[in-house]
C-alpha cells in the first residue's frame, strides 16, 4: 500500500468499485480511477458526494480510513477497520485494565516530545524568540501533566509562530483551515495505525470524552502536530488565504516527513505503526515506556535550520 490520500472535494461526485479500483464519476462521465490497494486515507470534504457501503467495506478491508469532513475541513466522522487484528480481544483487555499511573506516565512522554517538537518548529521557521523557553517547559512536565504545561507551552508557541494576533480556533478561516486539513490527514493515518495494531481508538490516555470515538488517536498524534504547523508556515499564507489543490498536496506530504525511530529513519505514517506497536508492547509488559519517534526537521516544506 502506498498510503496515498484520496480527497473528494468537488461536488456531485459518485464513487464505485470496479476490478480493484475506485472509480470516480461526475454523472455518466468517468473522471478517473485509483487502485484500492494504494489508498491509505479517503478524505471526503465535498458536501455532495455519493459512495456505497461496498466502497467503504472494500477500503476498510484494506486498512484504509475514510474521513468525512464538515465545515472548514474539520473531521466529523471516520470509518475505521476496527476488528482486523487477530489479538484484538487480548489487547482490548489490556487497554481496559491499564492503570491511571501507567497512562499518566505515557502521556507525560507524549507532552514532553510535543513541546520539544514545537521548539524545533520555531527553530526551523527561524522564530528565535521562546525556543529556549519551550525547551525548558518540556523539562518541567510531570506525570499526567497536572500543571498543564502543554497548554502553557501552546499559548507561547502559537503567538511565536504565527504572530500575536493569531488565535488557534478550528472554526476560523485562513491559517486555521490549513491546520485543520493537515491535522485531519495526520489524525486519520494515526487512527489507521491504531486499528492495525489491534487497539481500540476510543480508549485514550489523556483525552476522555464520551462523544469522541478517537481519543487514543488524538493522544498519540499530538507529537506530529508541529510537523503540520511547520509545513503550514512554509506555505507563507495569511488569515485570508483559501486552500487550493496545490496547498492540499503539500499538506498531505506531512505523512512522508522523515522521523527517527528504533527501526531507523521512516516516513511519519510508517512511524505511527511503530509507535502504536510500542504502546501495545508497553500494555503487555506493564511498563510505561513507549518508543516515541523523534522529528529532527530534516525535511519540512521550505523551512530549514540556519
Helices and strands as residue ranges (DSSP letters): E 4-8, E 13-18, E 21-26, E 29-35, G 36-38, E 39-44, E 49-51, H 53-61, E 65-69, G 71-73, E 75-79, H 88-97, H 100-124, H 131-139, G 143-145, H 149-162, H 175-196, H 215-220, G 221-224, H 225-234, H 245-252, G 253-256, E 258-261, E 264-267, H 268-285
